[in-house]
Amino acid sequence: MENKEDQNLLQEEEQVVNPWEVKAKDGGKIDYDKLIDKFGCQRLDQSLADRVQRLTSRPPHIFLRRGVFFAHRDFNEILDAYERGDKFYLYTGRGPSSEALHLGHLIPFMFTKYLQDAFKVPLVIQLTDDEKFLWKDLSIEESQRLARENAKDIIACGFDISKTFIFSDFDYVGGAFYKNMVKVARCVTYNKVVGIFGFTGEDHIGKVSFPPVQAVPSFPSSFPHLFPGKDDLRCLIPCAIDQDPYFRMTRDVAPRLGYQKPALIESLFFPALQGETGKMSASDKNSAIYVTDSFKEIETKVMSYAFSGGQDSKELHSKYGANLEVDISIKYLNFFLEDDAELEHIKKEYGAGRMFTGQVKNRLVEVLNEVVERHRRARAAVTDEMVDAFMAVRPLPNMFD
């Protein structure tokens, strides 16, 4: 395997990071440097962000220039190939377990939209409705319904229908896709999958058999209607770093099957309002800002629940200033406040005690409401017919134009 030690990397004493659970040690912060070391990926440095700008003639996305997407596997090779004139495609996904997305769910899609526009490449989006049936207390019919609802939120991010194929596993798995699944399955031993994902004897075999389903969209031959005769096409996967175990496995298997290893570009977790101990949770409505939240709901959540790095009194705050390392409002502004100069001004004034928590939270409410309202308008324009069109199995004749 590509990770430094072939062991259970996910059930660490210090922190738990896997596709189903993210938990810091003793309620602290996720140590991303340790994740990079344990997972064996690379830090995404400023030189790569600068190179993206040079190759695409576009300013780096806010998530790139501020280190939200902070780690990668072979992203430099994708850029090498692009510079030579070779093409690649994008692959990302969503496990549909809730009616509406929260802002943390939007992060990979907002960034993938930027990548699609900047590099002018095709995209496949996997809706793992089967995974949610296997892991959650959901019926197949409810998982499928949520997949279509989530597809509307994804489409609202503005993807180019002429370059985008969205599919649900329940609808699409079969044929060439299934052939690749069983090829992957035959290459991964039970001991290996237990070591990567931490499965136990109490887990049903549906969970153990699922990883190949998420692996094979990174092989172009899984989509013969999109990429006929292009089995050497490289794939780039934007995702949060908790999805890395799937693709460590995939990258280990790919050369044995005659495929290119997928490249990854991986993001930080979008923290819960209550603090940076993991990621937002759909099970706690007050930990997250949803794309369906009203202005009043956003205001109440931020004012009531956003963990503050400010001091306990006005006098102490003026003297010592805010702890920006733990302040959730600052972290959220880092994700969504576009103006670099304004962000730096807020951080400087707040950190020096000249700006107070209420002022910072008020600005955050404005910023988040703009993001949510923009998404809400776009989502309202997405029809069932549009979902059908994005999910139709059809060629994309202009996908590299």
C-alpha angles and dihedrals in degrees: 000000000000094000114095096246126028096229139104099297094177106058095062122164089230102045141349118228120167136127091275105035136034117184131159123216115275093345093303131125128295108260102224094181089060090047091054090049095046096043094043097230126134133253112252104231134195093262090066092048089050090049092053089054092049094048097044101032087227129115111256113265115261088249090056100044093046096046098249086132095047109156137046149176115222095335086140089059091053089053091047090053093046090051089053089053096256119140132229137180135227127236128186135145153192133225103217106221102136137049094240135021124247123218092266089059090053096057098084092042094050090050094044089053089056092049092049092051095042098048097028094227136143124262136206119199119197120207105200098204088150091057092054091050088053097045105029134053092256131126120234090249093052092047090053092047092051090049091059092045091050090047088062091056090048093049088049088066086076106252119175107252091205089062102031134084118184117191139176117220093228090057103036111033110109139073115034092358092057092045089058090047094057091044089056092043092055091053097053119072123213090247090052095051091047090051093050101041104024096235116173136204088265093062115097118241092251089073093047091051096046103080095079088058091062093039103058102061083075088067112078092212087069086074106048091165090059107033110025111175092002100106091140093059112128121234128213118199120200109197145132114277093250088074091060095099091066092055098041084062092045094049090050092053101038099080091048088058094045096254133125116256111254116244121225137206110194135200138212117251118267100238128232117256090247094061148304100283096117135320137312114287125217088207092066109055092192093056093065145046110230127206087238095055118118123228089259092051091049091048093049093048095048095043095043105035112020105112111240129216090197123115125261096252138028090245094052092044092052089050102043106018128213127313099238092188093072102027109114095198090060091047092051092047088053088060100043114017102097098194108088093192093053092048092051091047092052092048092049095047095041093046090051093049095246092112122051133221094253092056093050092047091049090055091048091052089054093049095046092046090054091052094046095043092050090051093045092055092049092046092052089059094055111100132192087251089058090051090051090050094051091046097045114116100239139131119267100219096181097039096125097038 
